[in-house]
Amino acid sequence: MAPHFDALVLLEFGGMTDFAEWVGGRTAVKSIVSDLGDAAYNGPSGDDEPIMLGFRKGTRAVRLTTLKIGADGKRVVTMQQLRALAELVASRLD
């Protein structure tokens, strides 16, 4: 039997056009995030799944998404953890 893996975080890399598309939907953005790249947001609005954190640094864009909910019904990866990962990725884009 093949091993089964659950993804914790999906990282998507793109450019300026991708970032514009990611923030283009009204339900995509919950709030603007400060001090992360040149522009950043988290989402979606409301309590819908999944949770995301997207940012743009120069002409590069990154979106981090998590769906994973633990057996206790709580998120395995929190928004604070997504932020820490996003900051690490942003530091490598120089």
Secondary structure as UniProt FT lines:
FT   STRAND          10..15
FT   HELIX           16..24
FT   TURN            26..28
FT   STRAND          31..32
FT   STRAND          39..43
FT   TURN            46..47
FT   STRAND          51..57
FT   TURN            58..59
FT   STRAND          60..66
FT   TURN            71..72
FT   HELIX           79..91
FT   TURN            92..93
//
